[in-house]
Amino acid sequence: MRRATLIGVLLVELRNIDRARNRFRIYRMWQQPTLFGGLDLVIEWGRIGARLRRRSEDFTPARWNELLARRRRNGYQPHEPR
């Protein structure tokens, strides 16, 4: 899995594509610095080509690994971000 570093930001993009079930999903996670010197975990998800939902929460390595493992168990595969 390739992780692109953009201005110190770690980015992961996963996709779950199953044409037989008409499933075309995307899931992105990255770290984003806060105004107070901390890090937020920003998550985007939804159907490829549609408007994505977004949420953010405090970043912890354990949470990052938990979300990544959960998506991989649900059939999401790494995708090279553009």
N, CA, C and O atoms as a printed pandas DataFrame, in Angstrom:
     atom_number atom_name residue_name chain_id  residue_number  x_coord  y_coord  z_coord
0              1         N          MET        A               1    0.847   -1.162    0.000
1              2        CA          MET        A               1    0.000    0.000    0.000
2              3         C          MET        A               1    0.899    1.233    0.000
3              4         O          MET        A               1    1.804    1.351    0.825
4              5         N          ARG        A               2    0.645    2.139   -0.920
5              6        CA          ARG        A               2    1.412    3.377   -1.014
6              7         C          ARG        A               2    0.732    4.442   -0.169
7              8         O          ARG        A               2   -0.489    4.595   -0.196
8              9         N          ARG        A               3    1.526    5.157    0.564
9             10        CA          ARG        A               3    0.999    6.261    1.358
10            11         C          ARG        A               3    1.656    7.537    0.859
11            12         O          ARG        A               3    2.868    7.704    0.988
12            13         N          ALA        A               4    0.884    8.414    0.306
13            14        CA          ALA        A               4    1.411    9.671   -0.212
14            15         C          ALA        A               4    1.576   10.659    0.925
15            16         O          ALA        A               4    0.703   10.781    1.784
16            17         N          THR        A               5    2.678   11.352    0.928
17            18        CA          THR        A               5    2.905   12.375    1.931
18            19         C          THR        A               5    2.698   13.734    1.286
19            20         O          THR        A               5    3.448   14.118    0.389
20            21         N          LEU        A               6    1.696   14.454    1.732
21            22        CA          LEU        A               6    1.382   15.778    1.222
22            23         C          LEU        A               6    1.525   16.771    2.364
23            24         O          LEU        A               6    0.662   16.838    3.240
24            25         N          ILE        A               7    2.591   17.532    2.364
25            26        CA          ILE        A               7    2.852   18.523    3.405
26            27         C          ILE        A               7    2.754   17.867    4.795
27            28         O          ILE        A               7    2.107   18.399    5.696
28            29         N          GLY        A               8    3.394   16.729    4.946
29            30        CA          GLY        A               8    3.399   16.038    6.217
30            31         C          GLY        A               8    2.106   15.319    6.539
31            32         O          GLY        A               8    1.894   14.926    7.686
32            33         N          VAL        A               9    1.242   15.138    5.563
33            34        CA          VAL        A               9   -0.057   14.516    5.786
34            35         C          VAL        A               9   -0.035   13.106    5.214
35            36         O          VAL        A               9    0.365   12.906    4.067
36            37         N          LEU        A              10   -0.458   12.138    5.999
37            38        CA          LEU        A              10   -0.513   10.753    5.579
38            39         C          LEU        A              10   -1.871   10.476    4.959
39            40         O          LEU        A              10   -2.898   10.707    5.596
40            41         N          LEU        A              11   -1.895    9.979    3.713
41            42        CA          LEU        A              11   -3.142    9.755    2.989
42            43         C          LEU        A              11   -3.266    8.286    2.618
43            44         O          LEU        A              11   -2.316    7.686    2.115
44            45         N          VAL        A              12   -4.442    7.703    2.866
45            46        CA          VAL        A              12   -4.745    6.334    2.451
46            47         C          VAL        A              12   -6.072    6.364    1.720
47            48         O          VAL        A              12   -7.043    6.948    2.202
48            49         N          GLU        A              13   -6.111    5.726    0.541
49            50        CA          GLU        A              13   -7.357    5.624   -0.216
50            51         C          GLU        A              13   -7.627    4.150   -0.479
51            52         O          GLU        A              13   -6.772    3.430   -0.995
52            53         N          LEU        A              14   -8.826    3.713   -0.115
53            54        CA          LEU        A              14   -9.258    2.335   -0.307
54            55         C          LEU        A              14  -10.503    2.337   -1.180
55            56         O          LEU        A              14  -11.317    3.259   -1.116
56            57         N          ARG        A              15  -10.644    1.306   -1.989
57            58        CA          ARG        A              15  -11.841    1.180   -2.830
58            59         C          ARG        A              15  -12.411   -0.224   -2.715
59            60         O          ARG        A              15  -11.686   -1.201   -2.523
60            61         N          ASN        A              16  -13.728   -0.296   -2.836
61            62        CA          ASN        A              16  -14.445   -1.570   -2.823
62            63         C          ASN        A              16  -15.319   -1.578   -4.070
63            64         O          ASN        A              16  -16.361   -0.925   -4.116
64            65         N          ILE        A              17  -14.881   -2.328   -5.085
65            66        CA          ILE        A              17  -15.597   -2.370   -6.358
66            67         C          ILE        A              17  -16.047   -3.803   -6.613
67            68         O          ILE        A              17  -15.230   -4.721   -6.681
68            69         N          ASP        A              18  -17.340   -3.978   -6.752
69            70        CA          ASP        A              18  -17.941   -5.280   -7.077
70            71         C          ASP        A              18  -19.033   -5.017   -8.103
71            72         O          ASP        A              18  -20.152   -4.644   -7.751
72            73         N          ARG        A              19  -18.703   -5.213   -9.365
73            74        CA          ARG        A              19  -19.644   -4.904  -10.448
74            75         C          ARG        A              19  -20.912   -5.761  -10.384
75            76         O          ARG        A              19  -21.992   -5.288  -10.738
76            77         N          ALA        A              20  -20.794   -6.999   -9.942
77            78        CA          ALA        A              20  -21.954   -7.881   -9.859
78            79         C          ALA        A              20  -22.996   -7.362   -8.865
79            80         O          ALA        A              20  -24.195   -7.562   -9.057
80            81         N          ARG        A              21  -22.536   -6.699   -7.810
81            82        CA          ARG        A              21  -23.436   -6.159   -6.791
82            83         C          ARG        A              21  -23.671   -4.656   -6.940
83            84         O          ARG        A              21  -24.308   -4.033   -6.091
84            85         N          ASN        A              22  -23.156   -4.085   -8.020
85            86        CA          ASN        A              22  -23.281   -2.641   -8.284
86            87         C          ASN        A              22  -22.722   -1.832   -7.113
87            88         O          ASN        A              22  -23.316   -0.848   -6.674
88            89         N          ARG        A              23  -21.570   -2.272   -6.624
89            90        CA          ARG        A              23  -20.927   -1.617   -5.485
90            91         C          ARG        A              23  -19.664   -0.913   -5.975
91            92         O          ARG        A              23  -18.750   -1.552   -6.496
92            93         N          PHE        A              24  -19.621    0.397   -5.804
93            94        CA          PHE        A              24  -18.481    1.217   -6.209
94            95         C          PHE        A              24  -18.223    2.222   -5.088
95            96         O          PHE        A              24  -18.706    3.353   -5.133
96            97         N          ARG        A              25  -17.464    1.801   -4.092
97            98        CA          ARG        A              25  -17.282    2.620   -2.893
98            99         C          ARG        A              25  -15.836    3.069   -2.731
99           100         O          ARG        A              25  -14.903    2.410   -3.189
100          101         N          ILE        A              26  -15.679    4.199   -2.070
101          102        CA          ILE        A              26  -14.360    4.767   -1.810
102          103         C          ILE        A              26  -14.287    5.173   -0.345
103          104         O          ILE        A              26  -15.290    5.564    0.253
104          105         N          TYR        A              27  -13.089    5.076    0.226
105          106        CA          TYR        A              27  -12.857    5.428    1.622
106          107         C          TYR        A              27  -11.478    6.053    1.708
107          108         O          TYR        A              27  -10.493    5.426    1.317
108          109         N          ARG        A              28  -11.387    7.263    2.207
109          110        CA          ARG        A              28  -10.113    7.962    2.338
110          111         C          ARG        A              28   -9.903    8.392    3.785
111          112         O          ARG        A              28  -10.846    8.771    4.480
112          113         N          MET        A              29   -8.641    8.323    4.226
113          114        CA          MET        A              29   -8.276    8.816    5.557
114          115         C          MET        A              29   -6.981    9.598    5.435
115          116         O          MET        A              29   -6.091    9.228    4.670
116          117         N          TRP        A              30   -6.882   10.684    6.195
117          118        CA          TRP        A              30   -5.625   11.403    6.268
118          119         C          TRP        A              30   -5.542   12.164    7.576
119          120         O          TRP        A              30   -6.539   12.405    8.258
120          121         N          GLN        A              31   -4.294   12.537    7.902
121          122        CA          GLN        A              31   -4.027   13.355    9.089
122          123         C          GLN        A              31   -4.031   14.808    8.658
123          124         O          GLN        A              31   -3.582   15.150    7.564
124          125         N          GLN        A              32   -4.540   15.650    9.527
125          126        CA          GLN        A              32   -4.559   17.074    9.233
126          127         C          GLN        A              32   -4.195   17.832   10.505
127          128         O          GLN        A              32   -4.792   17.600   11.557
128          129         N          PRO        A              33   -3.225   18.732   10.417
129          130        CA          PRO        A              33   -2.868   19.507   11.612
130          131         C          PRO        A              33   -4.013   20.426   12.045
131          132         O          PRO        A              33   -4.764   20.945   11.219
132          133         N          THR        A              34   -4.122   20.611   13.353
133          134        CA          THR        A              34   -5.140   21.525   13.898
134          135         C          THR        A              34   -4.480   22.870   14.212
135          136         O          THR        A              34   -3.255   22.992   14.184
136          137         N          LEU        A              35   -5.287   23.854   14.503
137          138        CA          LEU        A              35   -4.769   25.174   14.845
138          139         C          LEU        A              35   -4.028   25.177   16.178
139          140         O          LEU        A              35   -3.244   26.086   16.450
140          141         N          PHE        A              36   -4.271   24.175   17.004
141          142        CA          PHE        A              36   -3.691   24.133   18.342
142          143         C          PHE        A              36   -2.508   23.189   18.448
143          144         O          PHE        A              36   -2.090   22.846   19.554
144          145         N          GLY        A              37   -1.958   22.761   17.306
145          146        CA          GLY        A              37   -0.758   21.920   17.308
146          147         C          GLY        A              37   -1.006   20.433   17.373
147          148         O          GLY        A              37   -0.050   19.658   17.394
148          149         N          GLY        A              38   -2.244   20.008   17.405
149          150        CA          GLY        A              38   -2.568   18.585   17.424
150          151         C          GLY        A              38   -2.810   18.059   16.017
151          152         O          GLY        A              38   -2.549   18.741   15.026
152          153         N          LEU        A              39   -3.308   16.843   15.952
153          154        CA          LEU        A              39   -3.635   16.225   14.664
154          155         C          LEU        A              39   -5.077   15.738   14.690
155          156         O          LEU        A              39   -5.542   15.191   15.689
156          157         N          ASP        A              40   -5.767   15.940   13.597
157          158        CA          ASP        A              40   -7.101   15.373   13.388
158          159         C          ASP        A              40   -7.014   14.253   12.372
159          160         O          ASP        A              40   -6.164   14.272   11.481
160          161         N          LEU        A              41   -7.888   13.289   12.510
161          162        CA          LEU        A              41   -8.058   12.236   11.523
162          163         C          LEU        A              41   -9.278   12.619   10.702
163          164         O          LEU        A              41  -10.384   12.720   11.234
164          165         N          VAL        A              42   -9.078   12.832    9.407
165          166        CA          VAL        A              42  -10.174   13.211    8.519
166          167         C          VAL        A              42  -10.524   11.993    7.679
167          168         O          VAL        A              42   -9.645   11.341    7.117
168          169         N          ILE        A              43  -11.824   11.691    7.599
169          170        CA          ILE        A              43  -12.308   10.503    6.891
170          171         C          ILE        A              43  -13.347   10.937    5.875
171          172         O          ILE        A              43  -14.257   11.700    6.198
172          173         N          GLU        A              44  -13.214   10.451    4.639
173          174        CA          GLU        A              44  -14.213   10.662    3.589
174          175         C          GLU        A              44  -14.639    9.296    3.080
175          176         O          GLU        A              44  -13.815    8.392    2.946
176          177         N          TRP        A              45  -15.929    9.146    2.797
177          178        CA          TRP        A              45  -16.417    7.882    2.270
178          179         C          TRP        A              45  -17.660    8.115    1.434
179          180         O          TRP        A              45  -18.322    9.148    1.538
180          181         N          GLY        A              46  -17.963    7.123    0.598
181          182        CA          GLY        A              46  -19.174    7.200   -0.211
182          183         C          GLY        A              46  -19.037    6.434   -1.508
183          184         O          GLY        A              46  -18.123    5.626   -1.675
184          185         N          ARG        A              47  -19.951    6.694   -2.423
185          186        CA          ARG        A              47  -19.964    6.051   -3.725
186          187         C          ARG        A              47  -19.044    6.819   -4.673
187          188         O          ARG        A              47  -19.067    8.049   -4.710
188          189         N          ILE        A              48  -18.243    6.091   -5.434
189          190        CA          ILE        A              48  -17.334    6.714   -6.394
190          191         C          ILE        A              48  -18.159    7.532   -7.382
191          192         O          ILE        A              48  -19.140    7.039   -7.939
192          193         N          GLY        A              49  -17.758    8.776   -7.594
193          194        CA          GLY        A              49  -18.448    9.657   -8.524
194          195         C          GLY        A              49  -19.527   10.513   -7.890
195          196         O          GLY        A              49  -20.022   11.447   -8.520
196          197         N          ALA        A              50  -19.899   10.215   -6.663
197          198        CA          ALA        A              50  -20.925   10.983   -5.961
198          199         C          ALA        A              50  -20.244   11.883   -4.929
199          200         O          ALA        A              50  -19.043   11.772   -4.683
200          201         N          ARG        A              51  -21.025   12.764   -4.339
201          202        CA          ARG        A              51  -20.504   13.620   -3.278
202          203         C          ARG        A              51  -20.173   12.753   -2.061
203          204         O          ARG        A              51  -20.991   11.942   -1.627
204          205         N          LEU        A              52  -18.975   12.931   -1.521
205          206        CA          LEU        A              52  -18.525   12.111   -0.400
206          207         C          LEU        A              52  -18.911   12.752    0.928
207          208         O          LEU        A              52  -18.984   13.975    1.051
208          209         N          ARG        A              53  -19.153   11.901    1.912
209          210        CA          ARG        A              53  -19.384   12.368    3.274
210          211         C          ARG        A              53  -18.021   12.552    3.933
211          212         O          ARG        A              53  -17.051   11.894    3.556
212          213         N          ARG        A              54  -17.947   13.450    4.919
213          214        CA          ARG        A              54  -16.674   13.715    5.589
214          215         C          ARG        A              54  -16.918   13.933    7.077
215          216         O          ARG        A              54  -17.904   14.546    7.486
216          217         N          ARG        A              55  -15.987   13.411    7.870
217          218        CA          ARG        A              55  -16.011   13.684    9.305
218          219         C          ARG        A              55  -14.573   13.738    9.801
219          220         O          ARG        A              55  -13.660   13.240    9.141
220          221         N          SER        A              56  -14.380   14.332   10.944
221          222        CA          SER        A              56  -13.041   14.375   11.527
222          223         C          SER        A              56  -13.140   14.078   13.019
223          224         O          SER        A              56  -14.169   14.298   13.657
224          225         N          GLU        A              57  -12.035   13.571   13.547
225          226        CA          GLU        A              57  -11.949   13.245   14.968
226          227         C          GLU        A              57  -10.490   13.375   15.383
227          228         O          GLU        A              57   -9.612   13.513   14.532
228          229         N          ASP        A              58  -10.230   13.333   16.673
229          230        CA          ASP        A              58   -8.852   13.397   17.156
230          231         C          ASP        A              58   -8.075   12.201   16.616
231          232         O          ASP        A              58   -8.569   11.074   16.598
232          233         N          PHE        A              59   -6.843   12.475   16.176
233          234        CA          PHE        A              59   -6.017   11.407   15.613
234          235         C          PHE        A              59   -5.330   10.619   16.713
235          236         O          PHE        A              59   -4.726   11.194   17.618
236          237         N          THR        A              60   -5.427    9.297   16.631
237          238        CA          THR        A              60   -4.610    8.382   17.433
238          239         C          THR        A              60   -4.190    7.241   16.513
239          240         O          THR        A              60   -4.984    6.788   15.689
240          241         N          PRO        A              61   -2.952    6.774   16.644
241          242        CA          PRO        A              61   -2.514    5.656   15.799
242          243         C          PRO        A              61   -3.397    4.417   15.947
243          244         O          PRO        A              61   -3.624    3.697   14.975
244          245         N          ALA        A              62   -3.894    4.168   17.158
245          246        CA          ALA        A              62   -4.751    2.995   17.372
246          247         C          ALA        A              62   -6.046    3.117   16.557
247          248         O          ALA        A              62   -6.493    2.143   15.952
248          249         N          ARG        A              63   -6.637    4.298   16.543
249          250        CA          ARG        A              63   -7.880    4.509   15.782
250          251         C          ARG        A              63   -7.625    4.369   14.283
251          252         O          ARG        A              63   -8.422    3.764   13.566
252          253         N          TRP        A              64   -6.501    4.934   13.812
253          254        CA          TRP        A              64   -6.112    4.811   12.399
254          255         C          TRP        A              64   -6.045    3.329   12.012
255          256         O          TRP        A              64   -6.644    2.915   11.019
256          257         N          ASN        A              65   -5.316    2.536   12.798
257          258        CA          ASN        A              65   -5.151    1.115   12.501
258          259         C          ASN        A              65   -6.470    0.359   12.587
259          260         O          ASN        A              65   -6.721   -0.544   11.789
260          261         N          GLU        A              66   -7.310    0.720   13.544
261          262        CA          GLU        A              66   -8.617    0.070   13.697
262          263         C          GLU        A              66   -9.493    0.301   12.459
263          264         O          GLU        A              66  -10.081   -0.641   11.929
264          265         N          LEU        A              67   -9.578    1.551   12.003
265          266        CA          LEU        A              67  -10.402    1.859   10.832
266          267         C          LEU        A              67   -9.857    1.205    9.570
267          268         O          LEU        A              67  -10.623    0.703    8.747
268          269         N          LEU        A              68   -8.536    1.210    9.416
269          270        CA          LEU        A              68   -7.917    0.588    8.249
270          271         C          LEU        A              68   -8.178   -0.918    8.237
271          272         O          LEU        A              68   -8.512   -1.474    7.190
272          273         N          ALA        A              69   -8.032   -1.580    9.369
273          274        CA          ALA        A              69   -8.273   -3.026    9.465
274          275         C          ALA        A              69   -9.741   -3.357    9.186
275          276         O          ALA        A              69  -10.037   -4.346    8.514
276          277         N          ARG        A              70  -10.655   -2.541    9.696
277          278        CA          ARG        A              70  -12.087   -2.782    9.481
278          279         C          ARG        A              70  -12.442   -2.698    8.001
279          280         O          ARG        A              70  -13.172   -3.546    7.487
280          281         N          ARG        A              71  -11.935   -1.693    7.323
281          282        CA          ARG        A              71  -12.219   -1.550    5.884
282          283         C          ARG        A              71  -11.633   -2.709    5.090
283          284         O          ARG        A              71  -12.274   -3.212    4.167
284          285         N          ARG        A              72  -10.423   -3.141    5.437
285          286        CA          ARG        A              72   -9.795   -4.264    4.724
286          287         C          ARG        A              72  -10.616   -5.545    4.919
287          288         O          ARG        A              72  -10.766   -6.332    3.984
288          289         N          ARG        A              73  -11.148   -5.755    6.132
289          290        CA          ARG        A              73  -11.999   -6.929    6.385
290          291         C          ARG        A              73  -13.278   -6.875    5.553
291          292         O          ARG        A              73  -13.816   -7.914    5.172
292          293         N          ASN        A              74  -13.767   -5.656    5.269
293          294        CA          ASN        A              74  -15.003   -5.489    4.500
294          295         C          ASN        A              74  -14.775   -5.455    2.995
295          296         O          ASN        A              74  -15.680   -5.095    2.242
296          297         N          GLY        A              75  -13.586   -5.822    2.549
297          298        CA          GLY        A              75  -13.346   -5.955    1.117
298          299         C          GLY        A              75  -12.731   -4.758    0.426
299          300         O          GLY        A              75  -12.582   -4.782   -0.796
300          301         N          TYR        A              76  -12.368   -3.713    1.147
301          302        CA          TYR        A              76  -11.729   -2.554    0.546
302          303         C          TYR        A              76  -10.280   -2.877    0.229
303          304         O          TYR        A              76   -9.590   -3.517    1.022
304          305         N          GLN        A              77   -9.819   -2.429   -0.942
305          306        CA          GLN        A              77   -8.456   -2.654   -1.388
306          307         C          GLN        A              77   -7.737   -1.330   -1.563
307          308         O          GLN        A              77   -8.367   -0.333   -1.916
308          309         N          PRO        A              78   -6.429   -1.296   -1.323
309          310        CA          PRO        A              78   -5.673   -0.048   -1.500
310          311         C          PRO        A              78   -5.748    0.438   -2.949
311          312         O          PRO        A              78   -5.772   -0.356   -3.889
312          313         N          HIS        A              79   -5.785    1.733   -3.098
313          314        CA          HIS        A              79   -5.819    2.367   -4.420
314          315         C          HIS        A              79   -4.839    3.520   -4.406
315          316         O          HIS        A              79   -4.751    4.254   -3.422
316          317         N          GLU        A              80   -4.100    3.686   -5.493
317          318        CA          GLU        A              80   -3.135    4.772   -5.599
318          319         C          GLU        A              80   -3.863    6.104   -5.742
319          320         O          GLU        A              80   -4.591    6.301   -6.715
320          321         N          PRO        A              81   -3.685    7.021   -4.795
321          322        CA          PRO        A              81   -4.325    8.338   -4.933
322          323         C          PRO        A              81   -3.721    9.105   -6.098
323          324         O          PRO        A              81   -2.546    8.947   -6.426
324          325         N          ARG        A              82   -4.550    9.941   -6.716
325          326        CA          ARG        A              82   -4.059   10.734   -7.847
326          327         C          ARG        A              82   -3.416   11.990   -7.357
327          328         O          ARG        A              82   -2.939   12.793   -8.159
